[in-house]
Amino acid sequence: MEYTTILSSLADNILTITLNRPELFNAVNETMRKELLDAFRQAEKDSAVRCIVVRGAGEKAFCSGQDLKEYRETKTSMKDLLEKGYNPIVKQMRAMEKPIIAMINGVAAGAGFSLALACDMRIMSEKAKLIQAFVRIGLVADSGGHWLLPRIVGTARAFEYAATGRDIDAAEAERTGLVNRITKQEELEKITYELAGQLAHGPTKAIGMIKKTMNKGMTSSFEELLAYEAYMQEIASHTNDHKEGVAAFLEKRPAKFEGR
């Protein structure tokens, strides 16, 4: 599939997906939704992809959310927009057993905020901001926001962000656990790709299973989760990466993981 609203590039086992509508603060239109879903599906199947970085083009925005001009002109129902557009993307992101990092260089608002939340980790510029902006236009959060946000910051804080729609600066985002780290704008790319490289060259089979098991734990009882952990650990113990990790430890050398 040839992309026109995103950029996709693979280097050193890291796939970079760039939302590429900087003139519109990387607002999401129908074409971008289709291209994002395709890019994540292709990434899941490509064994060369061991980590994914999602970023926005330009200096002002990660993603400002839905392109409201397009939405008003097409008269698509909001239900169809979500069920056929956004929901498949965030479901794909949460289900795929590969780590995804959001590199938040500017504003992440509305569905753009939800897209960042659907990533596994978030690195944020000190100049960026997050906005649960739906309430500003009389809407409720979507694209998984009601599920993801309370699990990250707790229900009271999540309700505050959703009900007020106020700006969340980088310092508050780090303090409340919305992002893993904040950096100076000029260091954002360097810090993000250092983390991506660490993940991409780690035991990515195990990292994928960690993600899957944590997802399972969100809706499981403690007893169910213990049984699932034992099941996943048995699988992990038979991977080449586990064998390499043990051998490297015993031989007192750095491990060379291959993600299998």
N, C-alpha and C positions, 0 to 999 in steps of 0.2 A: 504494500500500500504506500503510495507516495503522499507525504505529509505536506500540508500548506500552512497549518496553524501551530505546529510544534516542530521542534528539532530533535532528532534522535541520533546519538553518537556513542560508540563503544570504544573504550580505551582502558587497557590494563584491567580487564574484567569488570569495569564499572560502566554501566549504561547511564548516560545523562539524557534526561527528557526535559526539554526546555519549552515552556509555554511561550509562544512567540507571537503575541499581539501587543507589543509594548505601547503602541500608539493608543490602545484602549485599556491600558493597565492590565493586559493579559486576561481580559474578560473572556469567559467561556461561551462559545457559540456552538451550534449543532455540529459543525465540522470538527471543532476541537474535541468535543465529547467522543465522537466516533474515532478520531485519531488517537486520543489517549487510551481508550479501551483496547484498540488494536496494538498499540505500543506495549502496554502491560501484558497482553496475551502473548505477544511474540517474545517478550522478555522472559516470561515463565517457561517457554519451551526451549529457549536458547541456553545451552549449558555453558557457553562462554560468559554469560551474564551472571555475576555472583553478587552484585550489589547495584542498587539503582539510586540515582540522585535526581530529584525533581526540583526544578528551579524556574524562575521567571526571567524573561528577557528584559533588558533595560535596567535602570537604576531605581525606578519608583515603585514597582509592584512585583510581588510574587504572583498573585492572582486576585483580582477584584471581584470575582464571583461571576454570576450569570450576566451575560450581555442583555441588559433589560430592553434595549432598543430592538434587538432581534426578537425577544420574547413578545413584546407588545405588537410587533408587526406580523408575526406568524400566527398569533392567537392560539398557540398550542396550550392544552390544559396543563396545569401545573402537575397533576397526577401523572400524565403521560411523560412530561418532561423528566420527572424523577425516575419513574419506573423503567423507562426506555433509555434514559440518558445518563443521569448521575449515579443511580444505584448500582448498575452493573460495574461501573468504574471502581467505586469504593469497595464493593464486594470482592472484586478481583484483587485489589491492592491488599486487603486484609487476609485473603485466602492464600495468596501465593507465598511459597516458602522461600522467599528471598528478601533480605532487608532493604527497606526503602527509607531514604533520608530526604527530608524537605530542607532545602537551602532557602531560607526566607530573607530575601534581600530588601523587600519593601512591604507595602501593605498586603495583608492576606485577609480578605473580607468575605462574608457570606459563604457561598459554596467554595471559595478559595481557602477560607479558614478550615472548612470541613475536609477539603482535599489534603491540607497540611496535617490535620489530626489523623487522617487515615494512614499517613506514613508512620513508620516505626520509631523514628527519631527526628528531631527538629533542631536545626542550628539556625540562629537568628541574628541578623545584624542589629547593633544597638540603635540604629536609626529606623528600624522597621516597626510596624505595629500590626496587631491582630484586632479584628472587629467581628463580633457575632452580629452582623448588620441586618439580619432579616427583619427584626422588629421595627427597624427604621422605616420600612415600607409596609408594615402591617402584616408580616408573615412570621411563621415559626421556623426554627432552624430545620435544615434538612440535610440530605447526603450523609446521614449517619451522625450528625451533630448531637442529637439527644442521647445517643448510646455512647459515643466516644468521650464527649466533654465531661460528663459527671464522673466517669471512671478515671479521668486524669486529674481533675481538680476538686472533686467532691460535688455533691448535689447543690449545696447552698451557693457556692461560688459559680457553678455552672448556670444556675437559675439567674443569678445576678447578671452574668455576661449576656445571657440570652434575652432577658427581660428588659435590660437597659440599652443594650447595643452600644455601650461606651467603648472608646478606644482602650486597648491594652498595650502599654508600652513594653519595651524589651525587658526592662528590669522586673516589672511585675510578672511578665510571662515566665521568666526564669524562676522567680520566687515561688510561684504557684505550681511549677512543674509542667507548664504548657510547652516549654522548650527545654532541651537538654543543656544548651549552652548558648550564651550570647557572645558576640565578638565585635570588634571594630569592623566597620564596613569594608575596609581595605584588606582585612584578614579573613573575611567570611569564606571565600572560595578555598583558600589554603587550608583552613581548619576543617571545612566540610570534606574535602577530598582526602585529607589525612585520615579521617574517621572512615570514609568509604573504602580507602585502601586497606585499612586494618581489617574491616569486615570482609572485603572481597578476597583477601588472602588468608583468611581464617578458615576454620572447619565449617564451611557454609552449609553442609548437610545438617550438622548439629544446630547451627544458627537458625535454619529454617524450621527445624523441629521445635526449637525453643519458642519461636513465634507461634507455631501451631498449638503448642501445649498451653501457652499463655492465653491464647484465644479461647481454648477449651475451658480453661480455668475461670473465665469470666461468667460462665453459665453452669458450672458444675458444683456439686457439693464437695467438701473436702475429701470424703471417702472416694468419690468418683475420680477426683483429680489424682489422688495417690495411685489408684489403679492405672490411670492413663499414663502417668509419669513412668511407672514400671514398664508398661507396654512400649513407650517411646524409647526408654533407656535401653531396652533389649535390642531395638532396631539400631540405635546409635552405636551400640557395642560391636556391631558387625560391620561397620563402615571402614573403609580404608583409612579415612582420616583419624579414626580412633586408634587403629593399629599404628599409624604413623606417629600420633601424639605420644603414645606409650613408649614406642621405640626411641623417639627423640628425647623424652624425659630420662630414660635409662642410659642413653648414650651421651647425655649432657650436651645436646646440640639443639639449634633452633628447628622446630618442626616445619616441614614443607607440605602444607595441606593443599589438596586438589579439589575439594568439594565433592567427594564421592565416597 
